Structure formats: C-alpha cells, structure tokens
C-alpha cells in the first residue's frame, strides 16, 4: 500500500504501527462511459483492509478524495461490502473514514445499487459487530446514511460536512445563515455526531473508544486487568450530583470516562467507563456542567427532555446488544415543559422506558438526589427492571417536591399548615429510608463509597441470566 495518499495516512495513524494489511488494492472501476478510464482510479478511491488497535483486530476503509473525489461506484462499494463480509465472519469491528463527494454519477444505476448494497451490509452487521464512522471531509446525500447506520460517529471540526440536503438547498437558508452540514450543527442539533475534534484527535479518540468495546456480540463486555483500587473512597463525589459526567469520571477505573454526544441533550450523560476492568455503559441525568476550575459553567433543569431520552435509549440498546452492563445515576424531577418538547417527549420517554425494561444485561441504579414522578420510573427504576438500586442518604424519592404536594393536598390552608404538612410529607413519603422500607431501594450508602458498592453489585450480577417471552422483536 502506498502511504502517500491522505486516505492511507489516516489508516496508518489510526492503527497500531505496521499492522495494516490492504485488501483489494488492485481493484479499479470497470465503467467506461463518459470518458472514464479505469486505469485512472487506483483502489477505486477507497483503501480497505485490516489491522489492530491495541491488539484488537479491526477492519477499516478510508475513502480517497484524490481519486474521482472519493465518489462511490460499483467497485468502490464492492470493496466495502467485502470488508463487511470478512468482519462478520471473523467477529471484528468495522471503522469507516469518510471523505467523498457521494454518488458516482457516471455509473448511474450501478452506483445506486452499490449504495444499497452497503446499506444492507450495515443493517445486517448492526448488533453483531461494532461499527464506527469518522466524517473527515464531505459526506452528503445518500452517503449521509453511512454514519447514521453505524453505532458511533466522529466528525472533523472544520472540514467535515455531513448532510442529506446541502444548506443552500434548504428553502430560505444559506450556509451563512445556518451551516446545517457543519460538525457543530450535526452534534448539537441533530445528535448524529458523538465526538467533534481535529483529525489527529479523532483518530486517537477512536482508538480510545475501541478499548472499551467488545469485538462482537458473542464476546460479552470487554474485560482488562484493573490497576485501580477497588475500595477507593471519594468524598468529592457528593458535590457532583449535578454534573454526573464528573461523578462518573471519579468512579471510573483510573478516572477514565468516555462521554458520547456531549453536545446533544446535555441534560443526559451517556458513555463508557471501566469498573474493576469491566466495561460498563453509563446513563445519568445532569442539571449542571462544571468548568475546568470546578465552578458551575452551565445550569439546566433536572428533567427529562426529548433529546436526552432519545440519546439514552439508543445507548442502552447498544449496551444490551453487546452484553455491556448498564449503570444509571438518577437525579430527575420531571419532564421538560415547553411547547417544543411536548411534541415528542411522551414518545421519547416511552422509548427510554422500553430500552431499560427490554435490556437483559445487569442494571444498577444509583439515586444521587431527586427521583420524582414517572420520570424517575423511566430512569432504570426497580419497577422497570433495575437489579440493584442504591441510594445516597439525602436523596428524595416520591411523586413530587414536598412543598408542591402539601399545596395540592391542603389547598387553601395557611402557610404554617402547609409548612408543617410539607415537612411531614418529606419524612413519610420522600426519604431514602421510606423507599428502602418499601423495597424500592436496596442499599443506602455514603456517597464517598459509591465506587466500591457499584463494583460489588456488578460482580454479584456477573452471571445474570434472564428469560423473556418469545417474540421476534418489540415495536416501541
């Protein structure tokens, strides 16, 4: 393989040194219409092959924009489809590096069929082998389905362009008004992109993500030797019930937490961490974002939003497909109440509830602050299938805030009566102790001991097996 092309250089940077083996390097286009010359399409604009990332086998393709703008034609697609066949046979992830002008117009229906062939391979591979896509350059039109049919999407911050319809093709819009193809838009507004960074960082972050993932759905959660203290005590975690991304990093082995879709649905955190060397998927409510100096940089309501629910549901489905245990940190007071949210929150919350209820992997829920109403039920509660529920001492669990409950139950009473009844309601109906007495909480622990109790719960659940009614698949 020549390492002079950008496509080849990206592969070399991604994989372990000297591990890449090219497949199909001699393939060129067959079409000769419109003055096409097959001898001028080396590798038909796509470098394909296999290698390793920290010892894990992976298959990779990288589109070469210097060859017919990296357009997808018959033979280009055949190489990618062949790569998927090999990956499925051997049980290894597929990583695609996208940099293409899209469909090769000179090949017309052959190119259209080629797109469909890749779509089908991606669909068949879903839930069998992890699929990762990095948008390094253009990814437009039908090519935009490539990253959205895969599990994780990375995007180059400046040169990456991801769109079905170009910004200028949208009625009333121009790139200057809103660049809907930009990494910022696709990560913040559409929620397609998991990580936005420069090219070197993207390749490094893909390597880091692969270190958390199993190679296939038959392997189970990825396990490595743990070099961290299993009984580590962290008093500082009690101050992170608002920014649960920080709490998860504190809990993780060597404080290594890989957050996904950080720019989308910010009221929900999803990502991977290791606990005693075992990969665990984390889902957590978030009400604030801490800056580098530890002060609050951004505040949000502790509520479920449409975007947050969808983001979490997709993540839980991925974890369940690959037997990755799921940890939740719950701190939620209700649902986001806006006109925009109301259009989709019921369906999104239903999808989240279904994802947790449907998942048969070990599930542990830690209630770190508020757990109010049916929003808390949707967050991996015991009612929908959490195996172990742990609670911090000052957490509150119930239908709603005590002051609001008292106001509803004792409407028209004096402020003194309302205050008295609110205190009574809080003690009888909202306390962690009250929930534990009813069996809705299994353990009440000091926040500082969260890491060791969660590790213990997952170790106990390691051999979990759960039968479900026979069905082809659910419909939610």
Secondary structure, 3 states (H helix, E strand, C coil): CCCCCHHHHHHHHHCCCCCCEEECCCCCCCCCHHHCCHHHCHHHHEEEEEEEECCEEEEEEEECCCCHHHCECHHHHHHHHHHHHHHHHHCCEEEEEECCCCECHHHHHHHHHHHHHHHHHHHHHCCCCCEEEEECCEEEHHHHHHHHCCCEEEEECCCCEEECCCHHHCCCCCCCCCCCCCHHHHHHCCCCCCEEECHHHHHHHHHHHHCCCCCCCCCCCCECCCCCCCCCCCHHHHHHCCCHHHHHHHHCHHHCEEEECCCCCCCEEEEEEEECCEEEEEEEECCEEECCCCCEEEECCCEECHHHHHHHHHHHHHHHHCCCEEEEEEEECEECCCHHHHCCHHHHHHHHHHHHHHCCCCEEEEEEEEEEHHHHHHCCCHHHCCCEEEEECCCEEECCCHHHHHHHHCCCCCHHHHHHHHHHHHHHHHEHHHHHHCCCCCEEECHHHHHHHHHHHHHHCCCCCCCCCCCCCCCC
